């Protein structure tokens, strides 16, 4: 895996390609940048990108930030009256597929959205190649979920 340039010279992709390293924000950013993906940092300091109209976050929950969570929020928004149908959709999706785990999120304004997440415990570390594969899985399956949500009746893009 080729390494992108870093201003301070500390390239998180440098070193032996099979060496495990801790999951860090810089390592996630380096893998995203190496693929040429556009991303930014949100107000909470989390990495986020846009694929089509869908938002995908690259989060590191856990006591030491050792979990990789690739969370997709599908672009279509639904009224609260669609929540039972969205639950049924997510249950069917989760029954038939391993990734991403689909769930319904209703915000404070009563707008419902379908989200998906792929989460992996990397407490023991990860190689850049492994991280690249995990991120690719999260993005590609998140986009598949979002495309399926886009075909559901009642959704609007805001």
MARTIMAR-714962 format. One line per field, with one value per residue: residue number from 1; x, y, z of N, C-alpha, C, O in turn. Coordinates in Angstrom, 1 decimal. Layout:
residues N
gulo: c(NUM,...)
n.x: c(X,...)
n.y: c(Y,...)
n.z: c(Z,...)
ca.x: c(X,...)
ca.y: c(Y,...)
ca.z: c(Z,...)
c.x: c(X,...)
c.y: c(Y,...)
c.z: c(Z,...)
o.x: c(X,...)
o.y: c(Y,...)
o.z: c(Z,...)
END
This chain:
residues 158
gulo: c(1,2,3,4,5,6,7,8,9,10,11,12,13,14,15,16,17,18,19,20,21,22,23,24,25,26,27,28,29,30,31,32,33,34,35,36,37,38,39,40,41,42,43,44,45,46,47,48,49,50,51,52,53,54,55,56,57,58,59,60,61,62,63,64,65,66,67,68,69,70,71,72,73,74,75,76,77,78,79,80,81,82,83,84,85,86,87,88,89,90,91,92,93,94,95,96,97,98,99,100,101,102,103,104,105,106,107,108,109,110,111,112,113,114,115,116,117,118,119,120,121,122,123,124,125,126,127,128,129,130,131,132,133,134,135,136,137,138,139,140,141,142,143,144,145,146,147,148,149,150,151,152,153,154,155,156,157,158)
n.x: c(0.8,0.7,2.0,0.4,1.6,2.7,2.6,4.2,6.0,5.5,4.4,1.6,1.2,3.7,6.4,6.8,4.6,3.1,3.0,1.3,-0.6,-1.7,-5.2,-5.8,-6.9,-5.4,-4.4,-6.7,-7.5,-5.3,-5.6,-8.0,-7.3,-5.3,-6.8,-7.9,-10.3,-12.6,-12.9,-13.9,-13.6,-15.8,-17.7,-17.3,-14.8,-14.7,-14.1,-15.7,-17.4,-18.9,-20.8,-22.4,-25.4,-25.3,-24.1,-21.1,-19.6,-16.5,-15.8,-14.3,-15.1,-15.0,-13.0,-10.3,-10.4,-10.4,-12.2,-13.4,-15.8,-17.8,-20.2,-23.1,-25.4,-28.3,-29.4,-32.3,-35.1,-37.7,-41.1,-42.6,-44.6,-43.8,-42.1,-42.8,-42.7,-40.1,-38.8,-39.5,-38.2,-35.5,-35.3,-35.7,-33.5,-31.3,-31.7,-31.1,-28.5,-25.1,-23.7,-24.2,-25.1,-28.4,-30.5,-33.1,-33.2,-34.7,-34.9,-34.9,-36.8,-38.6,-38.0,-37.3,-34.7,-32.8,-30.0,-26.8,-24.3,-20.9,-18.9,-15.9,-13.7,-10.6,-8.6,-6.2,-4.7,-4.1,-3.3,-2.3,-3.3,-5.4,-7.1,-7.8,-9.3,-11.4,-12.5,-13.3,-15.2,-17.1,-17.9,-18.8,-20.8,-22.5,-23.3,-24.7,-26.9,-27.9,-28.7,-30.8,-32.6,-33.2,-35.0,-37.3,-40.8,-42.0,-39.7,-37.8,-35.3,-33.3)
n.y: c(-1.2,2.1,5.1,8.1,11.6,13.2,16.1,16.5,14.4,12.0,9.3,7.3,5.0,4.0,1.7,-1.8,-3.8,-5.8,-5.4,-5.1,-2.3,0.3,1.3,4.4,7.7,9.1,6.9,5.8,8.1,8.2,5.8,6.3,8.5,7.4,5.9,7.8,9.0,11.6,13.3,14.7,16.4,16.3,18.4,17.1,16.0,13.7,11.6,12.0,11.2,11.6,9.6,9.4,10.7,10.0,9.9,8.9,7.9,7.5,6.1,5.7,4.2,2.9,2.2,2.8,3.8,1.6,0.3,0.0,1.7,1.9,3.9,4.4,6.8,6.7,8.6,9.1,10.5,9.9,10.2,10.0,8.2,6.2,4.5,1.9,0.3,0.8,-0.5,-3.1,-3.4,-3.2,-5.4,-7.5,-7.0,-7.4,-10.1,-11.4,-10.6,-10.1,-7.7,-4.2,-3.9,-3.0,-0.2,1.8,5.3,7.9,11.3,14.3,15.9,14.2,13.0,10.1,7.9,5.5,3.7,2.2,0.0,-1.2,-2.8,-3.4,-5.0,-3.9,-4.2,-5.5,-4.5,-3.5,-4.0,-1.8,-2.8,-4.6,-2.7,-1.2,-3.0,-3.4,-0.9,-0.5,-2.6,-1.6,0.8,-0.1,-1.9,-0.3,1.5,-0.2,-0.8,1.8,2.3,0.4,1.4,3.7,2.9,2.4,3.2,6.5,8.0,10.9,13.1,15.3)
n.z: c(0.0,-1.0,0.5,1.4,1.3,4.2,6.2,8.5,8.3,9.6,8.7,8.9,7.5,7.0,7.4,8.4,6.4,7.5,10.2,13.2,14.3,16.5,16.3,15.1,14.6,12.7,11.3,10.2,8.6,6.9,5.4,4.2,2.7,1.1,-0.7,-2.1,-1.2,-0.4,2.5,5.7,8.8,11.5,13.8,16.2,15.9,14.5,11.7,8.5,5.5,2.2,0.3,-2.7,-1.8,0.8,4.2,5.7,8.6,10.3,13.0,16.3,18.8,22.2,25.1,24.7,22.1,20.4,18.8,15.5,13.9,11.2,10.1,8.4,7.2,5.6,2.9,2.3,4.0,6.3,7.2,10.5,10.5,8.9,10.4,11.4,9.0,8.3,10.4,9.8,7.3,8.1,9.9,8.1,6.4,8.2,8.8,6.4,5.7,6.7,7.0,6.4,9.9,10.2,11.3,12.7,13.1,14.8,14.8,16.9,15.7,14.7,12.4,10.5,9.8,8.1,9.3,9.0,10.3,10.5,12.7,14.3,16.5,17.3,19.3,19.6,17.6,14.1,10.7,8.0,5.6,6.4,7.7,5.5,4.1,5.9,6.1,3.4,3.2,5.0,3.7,1.2,1.8,3.3,1.3,-0.3,1.4,1.6,-1.0,-1.2,0.7,-0.6,-2.5,-1.1,-0.4,0.3,1.1,1.3,0.0,1.9)
ca.x: c(0.0,1.5,1.6,0.3,2.5,2.3,3.4,5.2,6.8,5.2,3.4,1.1,1.3,5.1,6.8,6.5,3.2,2.3,3.1,0.0,-0.4,-3.0,-6.1,-5.8,-7.6,-4.4,-4.3,-7.9,-7.4,-4.3,-6.2,-9.0,-6.6,-4.6,-7.8,-8.4,-11.6,-12.8,-13.5,-13.6,-13.7,-17.0,-17.6,-16.9,-13.5,-14.8,-14.0,-16.9,-17.4,-20.2,-20.9,-23.6,-25.9,-25.2,-23.0,-20.5,-18.7,-15.5,-15.7,-13.4,-15.5,-14.2,-12.2,-9.0,-10.6,-9.9,-13.2,-13.7,-17.2,-18.1,-21.6,-23.8,-26.8,-28.9,-29.9,-33.7,-35.7,-39.1,-42.0,-42.7,-45.6,-43.1,-41.2,-43.0,-42.2,-38.6,-38.3,-39.7,-37.1,-34.2,-35.3,-35.4,-32.1,-30.4,-31.9,-30.5,-27.1,-24.2,-23.2,-24.0,-26.3,-29.3,-31.4,-33.9,-33.0,-35.6,-34.3,-35.8,-37.8,-39.5,-37.6,-36.8,-33.7,-32.1,-28.6,-26.1,-22.9,-20.0,-18.1,-14.8,-12.8,-9.2,-7.9,-4.8,-4.1,-4.5,-2.3,-3.0,-4.1,-6.6,-7.9,-8.3,-10.4,-12.5,-13.2,-13.9,-16.4,-18.1,-18.4,-19.5,-22.1,-23.3,-23.8,-25.7,-28.0,-28.5,-29.4,-32.0,-33.4,-33.7,-36.1,-38.5,-41.7,-42.1,-38.5,-37.4,-33.9,-33.4)
ca.y: c(0.0,3.3,6.0,9.5,12.5,13.8,17.3,16.3,13.3,10.8,8.6,6.2,3.8,3.5,0.6,-3.2,-3.9,-6.8,-5.1,-4.5,-1.0,0.7,2.0,5.8,8.6,9.3,5.7,5.8,9.1,7.8,4.7,6.9,9.4,6.5,5.4,9.0,9.4,12.9,13.2,15.9,16.2,17.0,19.2,16.2,15.5,12.4,11.6,11.7,11.4,11.5,8.7,9.8,11.7,9.3,10.2,7.7,8.3,6.5,6.3,4.9,4.1,2.0,2.9,3.4,4.0,0.4,-0.2,0.7,1.7,2.6,4.1,5.0,7.3,6.7,10.0,9.4,10.8,9.4,10.7,9.1,7.2,5.1,3.8,0.4,-0.2,0.8,-1.6,-4.4,-3.4,-3.4,-6.8,-8.3,-6.8,-8.0,-11.5,-11.9,-10.1,-9.9,-6.3,-3.6,-4.0,-1.9,0.2,3.0,6.4,9.0,12.4,15.0,16.5,13.2,12.5,8.8,7.5,4.1,3.8,0.9,0.1,-2.3,-2.5,-4.4,-4.8,-3.9,-4.0,-6.0,-3.8,-3.8,-3.6,-0.9,-3.5,-5.0,-1.6,-0.8,-4.0,-3.2,0.4,-0.8,-3.3,-0.7,1.8,-0.7,-2.5,0.9,2.1,-1.1,-0.5,3.1,2.1,-0.3,2.3,4.7,2.3,2.3,4.3,7.5,8.7,12.2,13.5,16.7)
ca.z: c(0.0,-1.1,1.5,1.0,1.9,5.5,6.4,9.5,8.0,10.3,7.8,9.6,6.7,6.8,8.3,7.8,6.0,8.3,11.6,13.8,14.9,17.1,15.5,15.4,13.7,11.7,10.4,9.4,7.6,5.9,4.6,3.3,1.7,0.1,-1.7,-2.8,-0.8,0.2,3.9,6.5,10.3,11.9,15.0,17.3,15.6,13.8,10.2,7.8,4.1,1.6,-0.9,-3.2,-0.8,2.1,5.0,6.4,9.6,10.7,14.5,17.1,20.2,23.1,26.2,24.1,20.7,19.8,17.9,14.3,13.5,10.0,10.2,7.2,7.3,4.2,2.6,2.4,5.3,6.3,8.3,11.7,10.2,8.2,11.2,11.4,7.8,8.3,11.3,9.1,6.3,8.8,10.4,6.9,6.0,9.2,8.7,5.2,5.5,7.9,7.1,7.8,10.8,9.9,12.3,12.4,14.0,14.7,15.5,17.8,14.9,14.2,11.1,10.6,8.8,8.3,9.4,9.1,10.8,10.6,13.8,14.5,17.7,16.9,20.5,19.4,16.5,12.7,9.6,7.1,4.6,7.1,7.9,4.2,3.8,6.8,5.6,2.1,3.6,5.6,2.7,0.1,2.3,3.6,0.1,-0.7,2.3,1.3,-2.3,-0.9,1.4,-1.6,-3.2,-0.3,-0.6,1.3,1.5,0.6,0.3,2.4)
c.x: c(0.9,1.1,1.5,1.3,1.9,3.2,4.5,6.2,6.5,4.0,2.9,1.0,2.7,5.4,6.5,5.0,2.4,2.4,1.7,0.4,-1.8,-3.9,-6.1,-6.5,-6.7,-4.3,-5.5,-7.9,-6.4,-4.8,-7.2,-8.3,-5.9,-5.6,-8.3,-9.8,-11.6,-13.5,-13.2,-13.8,-14.9,-16.7,-17.1,-15.5,-13.5,-14.7,-15.3,-16.7,-18.7,-20.0,-22.3,-24.2,-25.9,-24.0,-22.5,-19.4,-17.7,-15.1,-14.8,-13.9,-14.7,-13.4,-10.9,-9.2,-10.3,-11.0,-13.3,-15.1,-17.4,-19.7,-22.1,-25.1,-27.3,-29.5,-31.4,-34.2,-37.1,-39.8,-42.1,-43.7,-45.0,-42.2,-41.5,-42.5,-40.7,-38.1,-38.4,-38.6,-35.8,-34.2,-35.1,-34.0,-31.1,-30.6,-31.1,-29.1,-26.4,-23.9,-24.0,-25.3,-27.1,-30.2,-32.0,-33.5,-34.0,-35.0,-35.3,-36.9,-38.8,-39.2,-36.9,-35.8,-33.2,-30.6,-28.0,-24.7,-22.2,-19.1,-17.1,-14.0,-11.4,-8.2,-6.4,-4.0,-4.6,-3.4,-3.1,-3.8,-5.4,-7.6,-8.5,-9.4,-11.6,-13.3,-13.9,-15.2,-17.5,-18.7,-19.3,-20.8,-23.0,-24.0,-24.9,-27.0,-28.7,-29.3,-30.8,-33.0,-34.0,-34.8,-37.4,-39.4,-41.7,-40.9,-38.3,-36.0,-33.9,-32.0)
c.y: c(1.2,4.3,7.4,10.4,13.1,15.0,17.2,15.1,12.0,10.1,7.3,4.9,3.2,2.4,-0.8,-3.4,-4.9,-6.5,-4.5,-3.2,-0.6,1.4,3.5,6.5,8.9,8.1,5.6,6.9,8.8,6.7,5.4,7.8,8.5,6.0,6.6,9.5,10.8,12.7,14.5,15.5,17.0,17.8,18.4,15.6,14.1,12.6,11.2,12.0,11.2,10.6,8.9,10.8,11.1,9.7,9.0,8.3,7.1,6.8,5.3,4.8,3.1,2.8,3.6,3.7,2.8,-0.2,0.6,0.6,2.5,2.7,4.9,5.5,7.5,8.1,10.1,9.5,10.4,10.1,9.6,8.0,6.0,4.2,2.3,-0.3,-0.2,-0.2,-2.9,-4.5,-3.8,-4.9,-7.7,-8.2,-7.6,-9.6,-12.1,-11.5,-9.9,-8.4,-5.4,-4.0,-2.8,-1.5,1.5,4.0,7.5,10.2,13.2,15.7,15.5,12.7,11.1,8.5,6.1,4.3,2.3,1.1,-1.3,-1.9,-3.7,-4.0,-5.0,-3.7,-4.5,-5.4,-4.2,-3.4,-2.6,-1.6,-4.1,-3.9,-1.1,-1.7,-3.7,-1.9,0.2,-1.6,-2.4,0.3,1.0,-1.3,-1.4,1.5,1.1,-0.9,0.8,3.0,1.4,0.6,3.3,4.2,2.1,3.5,5.2,8.3,9.9,12.5,15.0,17.3)
c.z: c(0.0,0.0,1.0,1.8,3.2,5.7,7.4,9.3,8.7,9.6,8.6,8.8,6.5,7.7,7.6,7.6,6.8,9.8,12.0,14.4,15.5,16.1,16.0,14.3,12.5,10.7,9.6,8.3,6.5,4.9,3.6,2.3,0.7,-1.0,-2.5,-2.4,-0.2,1.5,4.6,8.0,10.7,13.2,16.2,17.1,14.9,12.3,9.6,6.3,3.5,0.4,-1.4,-2.2,0.6,2.9,5.7,7.3,9.9,12.1,15.2,18.6,21.0,24.1,25.6,22.6,19.9,18.8,16.7,14.0,12.3,9.9,9.1,7.6,5.9,4.1,2.7,3.8,5.2,7.4,9.4,11.4,9.4,9.1,11.3,10.2,7.7,9.2,10.5,8.0,7.0,9.4,9.2,6.4,6.9,9.2,7.5,4.9,6.8,8.1,6.1,8.6,10.5,11.1,12.0,13.5,13.7,15.5,16.3,17.0,14.4,12.8,11.3,9.5,9.1,8.3,9.4,9.7,10.7,11.7,14.0,15.7,17.2,18.1,20.3,18.3,15.1,11.8,8.7,6.0,5.2,7.2,6.6,3.8,4.6,6.4,4.3,2.3,4.1,4.6,1.7,0.6,2.8,2.4,-0.5,0.1,1.9,-0.1,-2.1,-0.2,0.4,-2.4,-2.4,-0.5,0.6,1.7,0.7,0.9,0.7,2.2)
o.x: c(1.7,-0.1,2.3,1.9,0.7,4.4,5.6,7.0,7.2,2.9,3.7,0.8,2.9,4.7,6.0,4.2,1.2,1.8,1.2,1.4,-2.8,-3.4,-6.4,-6.8,-7.1,-4.2,-5.4,-8.2,-6.6,-4.6,-7.2,-8.7,-5.8,-5.1,-9.1,-10.4,-10.6,-14.5,-12.3,-14.0,-15.1,-15.6,-16.5,-14.9,-12.5,-15.0,-16.0,-16.0,-19.7,-19.1,-23.3,-23.5,-26.4,-22.9,-23.2,-18.5,-18.1,-14.3,-14.5,-13.3,-13.7,-13.1,-10.6,-8.2,-9.8,-10.7,-13.3,-15.7,-17.1,-20.4,-21.6,-25.9,-26.8,-30.1,-31.9,-33.8,-37.8,-39.3,-41.9,-43.6,-45.6,-41.7,-40.6,-42.0,-40.1,-37.1,-37.5,-38.0,-35.1,-33.2,-34.3,-33.4,-30.2,-29.6,-30.6,-28.4,-27.0,-23.9,-24.5,-26.3,-26.6,-30.6,-31.6,-33.4,-34.2,-34.7,-36.5,-37.9,-39.7,-40.1,-36.0,-36.0,-33.3,-30.1,-28.8,-24.1,-22.8,-18.4,-17.5,-13.6,-11.0,-7.2,-5.5,-2.9,-5.4,-2.6,-4.3,-4.9,-6.4,-8.8,-9.7,-10.5,-12.7,-14.5,-15.0,-16.2,-18.7,-19.9,-20.4,-21.9,-24.3,-25.1,-25.9,-28.1,-29.9,-30.3,-31.8,-34.2,-35.2,-35.5,-38.4,-39.0,-41.5,-41.0,-38.6,-35.5,-34.5,-31.9)
o.y: c(1.4,4.3,7.9,9.9,13.4,14.9,17.7,14.9,11.0,10.3,6.4,3.8,2.1,2.1,-0.8,-3.1,-4.8,-7.3,-3.6,-3.0,-1.1,2.1,3.8,6.0,8.9,8.3,5.3,6.6,9.1,6.8,5.0,7.8,9.0,5.8,6.5,10.3,11.2,12.0,15.3,14.3,18.2,17.8,18.9,14.9,13.5,13.6,10.3,12.9,10.8,10.9,8.6,11.8,11.8,9.9,8.1,9.0,5.9,7.7,4.2,5.4,2.5,4.0,4.7,3.8,3.0,-1.2,1.8,-0.5,3.7,1.7,6.0,4.9,8.3,8.6,11.1,8.8,10.5,10.4,8.4,6.9,4.9,3.2,1.5,-1.4,-1.2,-0.9,-3.7,-5.6,-4.7,-5.5,-8.7,-9.2,-8.3,-10.3,-13.2,-12.1,-9.7,-7.9,-5.9,-4.3,-1.6,-2.4,2.2,3.7,7.9,10.0,12.9,16.1,15.9,12.1,11.0,8.9,5.7,5.0,1.4,2.1,-2.3,-0.9,-4.9,-2.9,-6.0,-3.0,-3.8,-5.6,-5.1,-2.4,-2.7,-1.2,-4.0,-4.0,-0.7,-1.3,-3.8,-1.9,0.7,-1.3,-2.5,0.5,1.5,-1.2,-1.5,1.9,1.6,-1.0,0.8,3.6,1.8,0.5,3.8,5.0,1.7,4.6,4.8,9.3,10.0,12.2,15.8,18.5)
o.z: c(0.9,0.3,0.2,2.8,3.2,5.6,7.2,10.2,8.5,9.9,8.9,9.4,5.9,8.7,6.5,8.5,6.9,10.6,11.4,15.0,15.1,15.2,17.1,13.2,11.3,9.5,8.4,7.1,5.3,3.7,2.5,1.1,-0.5,-2.1,-3.4,-3.1,0.5,1.6,4.2,8.3,10.5,13.7,17.2,17.9,14.7,11.8,10.0,6.0,4.2,-0.5,-0.8,-1.9,1.5,2.3,6.1,7.0,9.8,12.5,14.7,19.5,20.4,23.8,26.0,21.9,18.7,18.2,16.8,13.9,12.3,9.7,8.8,8.3,5.2,5.0,3.3,4.7,4.1,8.5,9.1,12.0,9.3,8.6,11.2,10.2,7.2,9.0,10.6,7.8,6.5,9.2,9.4,6.1,6.4,9.5,7.6,4.1,7.8,9.2,5.1,8.1,10.6,11.8,11.1,14.7,12.6,16.7,16.3,17.6,13.6,12.2,12.1,8.3,10.3,7.4,9.6,9.6,10.9,11.7,14.0,15.8,16.8,18.0,20.9,18.1,15.0,12.1,8.7,5.7,4.5,7.0,6.5,3.3,4.1,6.4,4.2,1.7,3.7,4.7,1.4,-0.1,2.6,2.5,-1.0,-0.4,1.7,-0.2,-2.7,-0.5,0.5,-3.1,-2.9,-0.8,1.7,2.4,-0.5,2.0,0.0,2.6)
END
